[in-house]
Amino acid sequence: MAGKKKDKKGMISTAQVVGDNRKARFDYELIETFEAGIMLRGTEVKSLRLGQCSIKESYVGPKAGEIWLFNANIPEYQQAGAHLQHEPARPRKLLLHKREVNRLLGAVSREGMTMVATKLYFNDKGKVKIEIALAKGKKLHDKRETEKARDWGKQKQRLLRGK
């Protein structure tokens, strides 16, 4: 599945999206997004190339002054031998610039924000990237407002199609 995304110059490029966390947009108000590299083993990359991944239950957090991805499920690659396999839900280190790490850790500790993994994809160069967002949790009434706005948008589309 290929998604379209605009780069800094406004050009549309294609990126192969492997995992998407749609629930994050509903549960959190996404303030700012960051693109990070991710440290993977060879069998994990091969499994991702087959489109096998789940980041719905995953979370991003600090560990020893670095940013890590916890509980992301990348299933074992079936064609590899037993001694080459990886652990499916192991913690994975995210690769960010020091300035970005400091900004994320500061926002989490001072402003009470959280870091959420929103998308796992292959960029144009074939590298695995993860999009993480700095987010604030929504209250129940905010979630209801979001749902009402989405339903009204769908109703508008139906009405416009009918004319």
N, CA, C and O atoms as a DFTB+ gen file, in Angstrom:
652 C
 N C O
     1  1       0.844      -1.159       0.000
     2  2       0.000       0.000       0.000
     3  2       0.895       1.229       0.000
     4  3       1.735       1.378       0.887
     5  1       0.731       2.104      -0.970
     6  2       1.573       3.277      -1.099
     7  2       0.782       4.522      -0.746
     8  3      -0.302       4.751      -1.282
     9  1       1.319       5.321       0.149
    10  2       0.678       6.568       0.519
    11  2       1.432       7.729      -0.089
    12  3       2.621       7.602      -0.379
    13  1       0.775       8.857      -0.290
    14  2       1.430      10.024      -0.857
    15  2       1.690      11.009       0.256
    16  3       0.874      11.191       1.159
    17  1       2.857      11.648       0.171
    18  2       3.196      12.603       1.196
    19  2       3.981      13.737       0.575
    20  3       4.738      13.519      -0.372
    21  1       3.815      14.942       1.089
    22  2       4.521      16.093       0.547
    23  2       5.804      16.310       1.322
    24  3       5.822      16.233       2.550
    25  1       6.887      16.584       0.589
    26  2       8.142      16.891       1.258
    27  2       8.232      18.394       1.492
    28  3       7.245      19.103       1.295
    29  1       9.395      18.895       1.907
    30  2       9.548      20.295       2.276
    31  2       9.318      21.242       1.099
    32  3       8.880      22.375       1.299
    33  1       9.605      20.794      -0.122
    34  2       9.445      21.641      -1.296
    35  2       8.038      21.570      -1.874
    36  3       7.761      22.227      -2.878
    37  1       7.146      20.798      -1.277
    38  2       5.784      20.676      -1.768
    39  2       5.625      19.610      -2.832
    40  3       4.540      19.456      -3.391
    41  1       6.679      18.874      -3.122
    42  2       6.622      17.814      -4.124
    43  2       5.966      16.591      -3.491
    44  3       6.156      16.321      -2.305
    45  1       5.196      15.859      -4.285
    46  2       4.545      14.658      -3.776
    47  2       5.448      13.466      -4.038
    48  3       5.866      13.233      -5.172
    49  1       5.745      12.719      -2.998
    50  2       6.564      11.518      -3.128
    51  2       5.776      10.336      -2.586
    52  3       4.826      10.509      -1.823
    53  1       6.170       9.151      -2.978
    54  2       5.469       7.971      -2.495
    55  2       6.299       7.299      -1.415
    56  3       7.523       7.219      -1.516
    57  1       5.634       6.825      -0.398
    58  2       6.274       6.097       0.683
    59  2       5.412       4.879       0.971
    60  3       4.185       4.971       1.023
    61  1       6.054       3.750       1.154
    62  2       5.314       2.522       1.413
    63  2       5.019       2.428       2.905
    64  3       5.921       2.192       3.709
    65  1       3.770       2.610       3.267
    66  2       3.358       2.571       4.671
    67  2       3.177       1.118       5.089
    68  3       2.440       0.365       4.453
    69  1       3.857       0.734       6.163
    70  2       3.783      -0.641       6.664
    71  2       2.804      -0.734       7.825
    72  3       1.965      -1.634       7.858
    73  1       2.903       0.183       8.772
    74  2       2.027       0.178       9.938
    75  2       1.498       1.574      10.214
    76  3       2.227       2.557      10.078
    77  1       0.236       1.665      10.599
    78  2      -0.390       2.946      10.867
    79  2      -1.162       2.864      12.179
    80  3      -1.810       1.856      12.458
    81  1      -1.094       3.912      12.977
    82  2      -1.792       3.960      14.253
    83  2      -2.892       5.014      14.161
    84  3      -2.705       6.151      14.594
    85  1      -4.036       4.636      13.598
    86  2      -5.141       5.577      13.411
    87  2      -5.779       5.974      14.737
    88  3      -6.306       7.079      14.867
    89  1      -5.735       5.101      15.698
    90  2      -6.341       5.362      17.003
    91  2      -5.655       6.535      17.708
    92  3      -6.272       7.223      18.521
    93  1      -4.372       6.758      17.390
    94  2      -3.641       7.854      18.020
    95  2      -4.257       9.200      17.680
    96  3      -4.301      10.088      18.531
    97  1      -4.733       9.366      16.451
    98  2      -5.351      10.628      16.051
    99  2      -6.679      10.850      16.779
   100  3      -7.105      11.992      16.958
   101  1      -7.320       9.788      17.190
   102  2      -8.585       9.901      17.912
   103  2      -8.346      10.153      19.405
   104  3      -9.040      10.966      20.017
   105  1      -7.371       9.460      19.986
   106  2      -7.123       9.556      21.422
   107  2      -6.286      10.768      21.826
   108  3      -6.361      11.219      22.968
   109  1      -5.485      11.300      20.892
   110  2      -4.559      12.383      21.221
   111  2      -4.714      13.547      20.252
   112  3      -5.129      13.375      19.106
   113  1      -4.375      14.721      20.735
   114  2      -4.254      15.896      19.879
   115  2      -2.781      15.979      19.494
   116  3      -1.933      16.265      20.338
   117  1      -2.475      15.732      18.226
   118  2      -1.092      15.687      17.771
   119  2      -0.583      17.108      17.562
   120  3      -1.122      17.851      16.742
   121  1       0.452      17.483      18.302
   122  2       0.992      18.837      18.270
   123  2       2.066      18.973      17.188
   124  3       1.991      19.865      16.343
   125  1       3.054      18.096      17.217
   126  2       4.183      18.185      16.297
   127  2       4.652      16.773      15.954
   128  3       4.643      15.890      16.812
   129  1       5.061      16.557      14.705
   130  2       5.528      15.237      14.296
   131  2       7.020      15.272      13.992
   132  3       7.566      16.292      13.572
   133  1       7.663      14.127      14.217
   134  2       9.078      13.953      13.948
   135  2       9.264      12.668      13.148
   136  3       8.535      11.695      13.339
   137  1      10.241      12.675      12.258
   138  2      10.598      11.464      11.518
   139  2      11.876      10.923      12.134
   140  3      12.856      11.653      12.281
   141  1      11.869       9.653      12.492
   142  2      13.018       9.049      13.148
   143  2      13.390       7.758      12.437
   144  3      12.538       7.054      11.895
   145  1      14.676       7.469      12.451
   146  2      15.131       6.169      11.990
   147  2      14.905       5.176      13.110
   148  3      14.618       5.562      14.243
   149  1      15.035       3.897      12.795
   150  2      14.802       2.870      13.804
   151  2      15.849       1.780      13.626
   152  3      16.112       1.343      12.506
   153  1      16.446       1.340      14.731
   154  2      17.472       0.298      14.666
   155  2      16.796      -1.067      14.609
   156  3      16.107      -1.473      15.545
   157  1      17.004      -1.766      13.501
   158  2      16.374      -3.070      13.294
   159  2      17.412      -4.114      12.946
   160  3      18.527      -3.792      12.537
   161  1      17.033      -5.370      13.113
   162  2      17.859      -6.493      12.674
   163  2      17.413      -6.894      11.274
   164  3      16.343      -6.482      10.825
   165  1      18.219      -7.693      10.580
   166  2      17.942      -8.062       9.195
   167  2      16.615      -8.765       8.988
   168  3      15.908      -8.475       8.022
   169  1      16.263      -9.684       9.878
   170  2      14.998     -10.403       9.713
   171  2      13.803      -9.501       9.972
   172  3      12.717      -9.744       9.445
   173  1      13.993      -8.453      10.788
   174  2      12.906      -7.510      11.036
   175  2      12.605      -6.700       9.772
   176  3      11.443      -6.450       9.451
   177  1      13.646      -6.296       9.066
   178  2      13.460      -5.535       7.832
   179  2      12.770      -6.406       6.788
   180  3      11.874      -5.938       6.084
   181  1      13.176      -7.657       6.682
   182  2      12.556      -8.566       5.711
   183  2      11.084      -8.789       6.043
   184  3      10.249      -8.858       5.141
   185  1      10.766      -8.901       7.307
   186  2       9.379      -9.063       7.725
   187  2       8.567      -7.806       7.409
   188  3       7.409      -7.898       7.002
   189  1       9.175      -6.633       7.596
   190  2       8.495      -5.379       7.263
   191  2       8.270      -5.248       5.765
   192  3       7.246      -4.711       5.342
   193  1       9.197      -5.724       4.964
   194  2       9.035      -5.671       3.503
   195  2       7.828      -6.496       3.060
   196  3       7.224      -6.211       2.025
   197  1       7.478      -7.513       3.840
   198  2       6.284      -8.307       3.547
   199  2       5.015      -7.628       4.059
   200  3       3.911      -8.131       3.844
   201  1       5.167      -6.489       4.733
   202  2       4.017      -5.733       5.221
   203  2       3.497      -6.202       6.559
   204  3       2.340      -5.945       6.893
   205  1       4.325      -6.886       7.337
   206  2       3.884      -7.420       8.623
   207  2       4.380      -6.525       9.753
   208  3       5.579      -6.456      10.024
   209  1       3.454      -5.847      10.402
   210  2       3.817      -4.988      11.524
   211  2       2.559      -4.478      12.215
   212  3       1.520      -4.299      11.581
   213  1       2.662      -4.246      13.515
   214  2       1.569      -3.641      14.260
   215  2       2.152      -2.668      15.282
   216  3       2.928      -3.064      16.152
   217  1       1.775      -1.393      15.171
   218  2       2.243      -0.397      16.144
   219  2       1.079       0.171      16.951
   220  3       1.220       1.205      17.604
   221  1      -0.073      -0.505      16.909
   222  2      -1.253      -0.008      17.611
   223  2      -1.064      -0.011      19.125
   224  3      -1.492       0.927      19.798
   225  1      -0.440      -1.037      19.666
   226  2      -0.251      -1.136      21.118
   227  2       1.093      -0.568      21.556
   228  3       1.419      -0.607      22.742
   229  1       1.870      -0.045      20.628
   230  2       3.213       0.415      20.969
   231  2       3.195       1.794      21.595
   232  3       2.225       2.540      21.459
   233  1       4.268       2.124      22.277
   234  2       4.430       3.451      22.846
   235  2       5.894       3.841      22.767
   236  3       6.777       2.986      22.690
   237  1       6.137       5.134      22.788
   238  2       7.481       5.684      22.690
   239  2       7.823       6.284      24.037
   240  3       7.011       6.987      24.638
   241  1       9.036       6.003      24.512
   242  2       9.425       6.525      25.813
   243  2      10.923       6.656      25.956
   244  3      11.680       6.120      25.146
   245  1      11.357       7.369      26.990
   246  2      12.787       7.539      27.231
   247  2      13.378       6.348      27.980
   248  3      12.713       5.703      28.789
   249  1      14.638       6.082      27.686
   250  2      15.379       5.038      28.394
   251  2      16.847       5.436      28.328
   252  3      17.438       5.434      27.248
   253  1      17.434       5.772      29.449
   254  2      18.843       6.162      29.559
   255  2      19.171       7.360      28.666
   256  3      20.218       7.383      28.019
   257  1      18.284       8.349      28.629
   258  2      18.541       9.558      27.852
   259  2      18.334       9.418      26.355
   260  3      18.674      10.329      25.599
   261  1      17.787       8.305      25.916
   262  2      17.515       8.074      24.502
   263  2      16.029       7.790      24.337
   264  3      15.323       7.548      25.316
   265  1      15.555       7.819      23.087
   266  2      14.149       7.560      22.793
   267  2      14.038       6.141      22.237
   268  3      14.761       5.769      21.313
   269  1      13.123       5.353      22.812
   270  2      12.938       3.951      22.413
   271  2      11.483       3.690      22.043
   272  3      10.571       4.361      22.526
   273  1      11.289       2.714      21.187
   274  2       9.961       2.243      20.810
   275  2       9.724       0.925      21.530
   276  3      10.487      -0.026      21.358
   277  1       8.674       0.866      22.332
   278  2       8.369      -0.327      23.109
   279  2       7.111      -0.999      22.578
   280  3       6.184      -0.326      22.126
   281  1       7.078      -2.318      22.632
   282  2       5.895      -3.121      22.369
   283  2       5.380      -3.059      20.926
   284  3       4.212      -3.355      20.676
   285  1       6.237      -2.678      19.980
   286  2       5.849      -2.740      18.564
   287  2       6.043      -4.188      18.117
   288  3       7.094      -4.784      18.351
   289  1       5.031      -4.739      17.480
   290  2       5.074      -6.153      17.107
   291  2       5.482      -6.308      15.645
   292  3       4.726      -5.953      14.740
   293  1       6.685      -6.841      15.423
   294  2       7.153      -7.206      14.082
   295  2       7.327      -8.721      14.115
   296  3       8.265      -9.214      14.741
   297  1       6.442      -9.469      13.454
   298  2       6.494     -10.930      13.542
   299  2       7.791     -11.507      12.971
   300  3       8.499     -10.858      12.201
   301  1       8.073     -12.727      13.369
   302  2       9.279     -13.396      12.887
   303  2       9.202     -13.623      11.381
   304  3       8.124     -13.814      10.819
   305  1      10.373     -13.596      10.739
   306  2      10.474     -13.853       9.308
   307  2      10.552     -15.363       9.113
   308  3      11.512     -15.995       9.555
   309  1       9.562     -15.941       8.462
   310  2       9.417     -17.395       8.394
   311  2      10.542     -18.090       7.619
   312  3      10.891     -19.227       7.938
   313  1      11.113     -17.428       6.608
   314  2      12.131     -18.080       5.787
   315  2      13.498     -18.145       6.458
   316  3      14.374     -18.863       5.976
   317  1      13.709     -17.424       7.543
   318  2      14.987     -17.438       8.246
   319  2      15.059     -18.645       9.183
   320  3      14.036     -19.165       9.630
   321  1      16.267     -19.070       9.465
   322  2      16.471     -20.178      10.392
   323  2      16.167     -19.768      11.817
   324  3      16.036     -18.580      12.115
   325  1      16.055     -20.751      12.700
   326  2      15.675     -20.480      14.095
   327  2      16.727     -19.649      14.823
   328  3      16.377     -18.844      15.686
   329  1      17.992     -19.822      14.499
   330  2      19.040     -19.086      15.211
   331  2      19.159     -17.625      14.743
   332  3      19.820     -16.827      15.408
   333  1      18.542     -17.264      13.628
   334  2      18.599     -15.895      13.112
   335  2      17.380     -15.063      13.489
   336  3      17.338     -13.868      13.199
   337  1      16.402     -15.668      14.119
   338  2      15.146     -14.981      14.413
   339  2      15.325     -13.880      15.453
   340  3      16.258     -13.907      16.256
   341  1      14.422     -12.922      15.422
   342  2      14.398     -11.832      16.385
   343  2      13.195     -11.998      17.315
   344  3      12.264     -12.745      17.018
   345  1      13.232     -11.303      18.417
   346  2      12.104     -11.297      19.351
   347  2      11.057     -10.311      18.815
   348  3      11.396      -9.152      18.576
   349  1       9.810     -10.723      18.619
   350  2       8.810      -9.872      17.958
   351  2       8.503      -8.543      18.653
   352  3       8.282      -7.544      17.968
   353  1       8.481      -8.495      19.971
   354  2       8.076      -7.271      20.676
   355  2       9.220      -6.651      21.469
   356  3       8.989      -6.055      22.521
   357  1      10.433      -6.782      20.985
   358  2      11.573      -6.244      21.738
   359  2      11.627      -4.715      21.634
   360  3      11.108      -4.150      20.671
   361  1      12.243      -4.040      22.604
   362  2      12.400      -2.579      22.508
   363  2      13.370      -2.227      21.380
   364  3      14.376      -2.909      21.182
   365  1      13.063      -1.160      20.644
   366  2      13.905      -0.746      19.525
   367  2      14.287       0.715      19.699
   368  3      13.447       1.562      20.004
   369  1      15.565       0.994      19.501
   370  2      16.077       2.349      19.669
   371  2      15.711       3.192      18.456
   372  3      15.827       2.739      17.317
   373  1      15.266       4.427      18.708
   374  2      14.944       5.356      17.637
   375  2      16.116       6.308      17.430
   376  3      16.755       6.748      18.386
   377  1      16.382       6.614      16.181
   378  2      17.526       7.446      15.813
   379  2      17.051       8.865      15.513
   380  3      16.406       9.123      14.496
   381  1      17.382       9.766      16.413
   382  2      17.011      11.176      16.282
   383  2      18.233      12.033      16.557
   384  3      19.197      11.577      17.173
   385  1      18.190      13.277      16.099
   386  2      19.259      14.213      16.420
   387  2      19.169      14.578      17.905
   388  3      18.089      14.536      18.495
   389  1      20.290      14.931      18.493
   390  2      20.348      15.253      19.915
   391  2      19.392      16.392      20.270
   392  3      18.765      16.377      21.329
   393  1      19.286      17.377      19.379
   394  2      18.394      18.511      19.610
   395  2      16.938      18.050      19.666
   396  3      16.164      18.527      20.496
   397  1      16.568      17.126      18.786
   398  2      15.199      16.604      18.781
   399  2      14.919      15.788      20.034
   400  3      13.835      15.874      20.611
   401  1      15.905      14.993      20.452
   402  2      15.747      14.195      21.681
   403  2      15.531      15.116      22.874
   404  3      14.644      14.875      23.693
   405  1      16.334      16.167      22.976
   406  2      16.194      17.107      24.092
   407  2      14.835      17.807      24.059
   408  3      14.221      18.021      25.105
   409  1      14.372      18.159      22.877
   410  2      13.067      18.818      22.742
   411  2      11.939      17.882      23.184
   412  3      11.033      18.290      23.909
   413  1      12.003      16.626      22.740
   414  2      10.972      15.651      23.111
   415  2      10.971      15.377      24.611
   416  3       9.918      15.388      25.250
   417  1      12.153      15.130      25.167
   418  2      12.234      14.828      26.597
   419  2      11.801      16.020      27.448
   420  3      11.168      15.838      28.488
   421  1      12.133      17.235      27.018
   422  2      11.724      18.429      27.738
   423  2      10.214      18.614      27.726
   424  3       9.611      18.945      28.747
   425  1       9.613      18.400      26.570
   426  2       8.157      18.567      26.456
   427  2       7.426      17.522      27.280
   428  3       6.391      17.818      27.878
   429  1       7.949      16.308      27.319
   430  2       7.312      15.241      28.093
   431  2       7.421      15.528      29.585
   432  3       6.451      15.344      30.319
   433  1       8.588      15.976      30.043
   434  2       8.779      16.179      31.485
   435  2       8.133      17.472      31.986
   436  3       7.540      17.474      33.064
   437  1       8.233      18.576      31.228
   438  2       7.727      19.864      31.710
   439  2       6.258      20.098      31.390
   440  3       5.498      20.543      32.250
   441  1       5.857      19.803      30.164
   442  2       4.523      20.180      29.719
   443  2       3.502      19.058      29.824
   444  3       2.337      19.259      29.482
   445  1       3.908      17.885      30.288
   446  2       2.970      16.786      30.469
   447  2       2.473      16.181      29.170
   448  3       1.381      15.614      29.124
   449  1       3.257      16.295      28.128
   450  2       2.871      15.704      26.848
   451  2       3.348      14.260      26.784
   452  3       4.050      13.785      27.677
   453  1       2.960      13.574      25.724
   454  2       3.382      12.202      25.527
   455  2       3.869      12.024      24.095
   456  3       3.536      12.817      23.215
   457  1       4.651      10.988      23.870
   458  2       5.145      10.676      22.526
   459  2       4.378       9.468      22.010
   460  3       4.239       8.471      22.719
   461  1       3.876       9.551      20.774
   462  2       3.048       8.503      20.190
   463  2       3.612       8.123      18.831
   464  3       3.958       8.996      18.034
   465  1       3.707       6.825      18.561
   466  2       4.102       6.361      17.236
   467  2       2.869       6.390      16.341
   468  3       1.853       5.778      16.670
   469  1       2.946       7.101      15.206
   470  2       1.782       7.236      14.341
   471  2       1.884       6.429      13.055
   472  3       0.868       5.961      12.542
   473  1       3.101       6.255      12.521
   474  2       3.229       5.587      11.231
   475  2       4.615       4.963      11.100
   476  3       5.607       5.558      11.520
   477  1       4.686       3.760      10.518
   478  2       5.941       3.077      10.211
   479  2       5.958       2.857       8.705
   480  3       5.018       2.287       8.152
   481  1       7.017       3.304       8.037
   482  2       7.029       3.251       6.576
   483  2       8.452       3.157       6.029
   484  3       9.429       3.350       6.752
   485  1       8.542       2.855       4.734
   486  2       9.801       2.898       3.998
   487  2       9.837       4.215       3.244
   488  3       8.876       4.549       2.552
   489  1      10.930       4.978       3.363
   490  2      11.010       6.239       2.634
   491  2      11.448       5.976       1.194
   492  3      11.569       4.821       0.785
   493  1      11.687       7.040       0.424
   494  2      12.047       6.918      -0.984
   495  2      13.359       6.166      -1.202
   496  3      13.554       5.548      -2.249
   497  1      14.249       6.215      -0.226
   498  2      15.547       5.546      -0.344
   499  2      15.502       4.102       0.139
   500  3      16.519       3.409       0.102
   501  1      14.342       3.638       0.590
   502  2      14.201       2.269       1.053
   503  2      14.557       2.064       2.514
   504  3      14.668       0.923       2.965
   505  1      14.737       3.137       3.261
   506  2      15.054       3.045       4.690
   507  2      13.766       3.010       5.503
   508  3      12.774       3.643       5.143
   509  1      13.794       2.266       6.599
   510  2      12.627       2.194       7.479
   511  2      12.625       3.420       8.382
   512  3      13.609       3.702       9.065
   513  1      11.515       4.140       8.379
   514  2      11.357       5.330       9.212
   515  2      10.083       5.187      10.028
   516  3       9.150       4.482       9.644
   517  1      10.069       5.872      11.158
   518  2       8.872       5.894      11.985
   519  2       8.528       7.352      12.253
   520  3       9.403       8.168      12.544
   521  1       7.253       7.663      12.153
   522  2       6.777       9.008      12.446
   523  2       6.247       8.993      13.867
   524  3       5.318       8.254      14.193
   525  1       6.854       9.825      14.713
   526  2       6.364       9.938      16.084
   527  2       5.817      11.345      16.273
   528  3       6.275      12.289      15.628
   529  1       4.853      11.481      17.144
   530  2       4.218      12.771      17.366
   531  2       4.267      13.131      18.843
   532  3       4.141      12.280      19.723
   533  1       4.452      14.400      19.077
   534  2       4.330      14.953      20.415
   535  2       2.861      15.288      20.582
   536  3       2.309      16.052      19.791
   537  1       2.216      14.727      21.605
   538  2       0.758      14.813      21.683
   539  2       0.283      15.090      23.103
   540  3       0.976      14.840      24.089
   541  1      -0.947      15.623      23.152
   542  2      -1.654      15.796      24.420
   543  2      -2.878      14.900      24.381
   544  3      -3.538      14.793      23.348
   545  1      -3.187      14.258      25.496
   546  2      -4.348      13.386      25.561
   547  2      -5.648      14.167      25.482
   548  3      -5.766      15.256      26.045
   549  1      -6.622      13.603      24.779
   550  2      -7.928      14.245      24.674
   551  2      -8.828      13.760      25.799
   552  3      -8.726      12.615      26.240
   553  1      -9.702      14.632      26.254
   554  2     -10.731      14.259      27.211
   555  2     -11.895      13.632      26.459
   556  3     -11.929      13.681      25.229
   557  1     -12.834      13.052      27.165
   558  2     -13.968      12.376      26.538
   559  2     -14.797      13.326      25.681
   560  3     -15.223      12.958      24.586
   561  1     -15.031      14.558      26.172
   562  2     -15.837      15.503      25.391
   563  2     -15.115      15.935      24.112
   564  3     -15.764      16.202      23.101
   565  1     -13.780      16.008      24.144
   566  2     -13.021      16.332      22.931
   567  2     -13.160      15.226      21.894
   568  3     -13.270      15.496      20.698
   569  1     -13.154      13.986      22.356
   570  2     -13.310      12.851      21.437
   571  2     -14.684      12.879      20.787
   572  3     -14.832      12.573      19.603
   573  1     -15.697      13.253      21.584
   574  2     -17.060      13.342      21.031
   575  2     -17.144      14.445      19.974
   576  3     -17.791      14.267      18.943
   577  1     -16.491      15.582      20.227
   578  2     -16.484      16.666      19.252
   579  2     -15.810      16.230      17.954
   580  3     -16.281      16.561      16.865
   581  1     -14.717      15.496      18.066
   582  2     -14.012      14.996      16.888
   583  2     -14.909      14.065      16.094
   584  3     -14.958      14.136      14.866
   585  1     -15.615      13.197      16.792
   586  2     -16.511      12.256      16.124
   587  2     -17.672      12.990      15.442
   588  3     -18.068      12.630      14.333
   589  1     -18.220      14.022      16.107
   590  2     -19.306      14.799      15.507
   591  2     -18.830      15.516      14.242
   592  3     -19.533      15.534      13.232
   593  1     -17.647      16.100      14.304
   594  2     -17.104      16.810      13.138
   595  2     -16.871      15.841      11.978
   596  3     -17.146      16.176      10.826
   597  1     -16.369      14.653      12.273
   598  2     -16.132      13.646      11.233
   599  2     -17.458      13.200      10.618
   600  3     -17.553      13.071       9.397
   601  1     -18.477      12.963      11.435
   602  2     -19.784      12.552      10.923
   603  2     -20.415      13.649      10.075
   604  3     -21.020      13.370       9.040
   605  1     -20.271      14.907      10.516
   606  2     -20.832      16.008       9.750
   607  2     -20.121      16.135       8.396
   608  3     -20.762      16.430       7.387
   609  1     -18.820      15.919       8.370
   610  2     -18.072      15.944       7.109
   611  2     -18.558      14.876       6.149
   612  3     -18.687      15.123       4.951
   613  1     -18.829      13.682       6.675
   614  2     -19.353      12.601       5.831
   615  2     -20.735      12.950       5.298
   616  3     -21.036      12.691       4.132
   617  1     -21.589      13.546       6.157
   618  2     -22.939      13.938       5.728
   619  2     -22.874      15.002       4.641
   620  3     -23.639      14.953       3.678
   621  1     -21.966      15.962       4.789
   622  2     -21.806      17.004       3.775
   623  2     -21.418      16.396       2.432
   624  3     -21.948      16.784       1.391
   625  1     -20.495      15.444       2.462
   626  2     -20.061      14.789       1.226
   627  2     -21.224      14.070       0.559
   628  3     -21.369      14.125      -0.662
   629  1     -22.054      13.398       1.349
   630  2     -23.200      12.690       0.797
   631  2     -24.195      13.677       0.163
   632  3     -24.734      13.429      -0.916
   633  1     -24.426      14.801       0.862
   634  2     -25.346      15.806       0.327
   635  2     -24.825      16.422      -0.976
   636  3     -25.587      16.655      -1.913
   637  1     -23.528      16.678      -1.017
   638  2     -22.945      17.271      -2.231
   639  2     -22.982      16.294      -3.397
   640  3     -23.181      16.705      -4.540
   641  1     -22.794      15.020      -3.128
   642  2     -22.852      14.005      -4.174
   643  2     -24.270      13.858      -4.719
   644  3     -24.462      13.540      -5.892
   645  1     -25.261      14.093      -3.856
   646  2     -26.666      13.948      -4.245
   647  2     -27.145      15.047      -5.182
   648  3     -28.108      14.854      -5.925
   649  1     -26.479      16.203      -5.154
   650  2     -26.916      17.341      -6.002
   651  2     -26.463      17.195      -7.419
   652  3     -26.747      18.059      -8.249
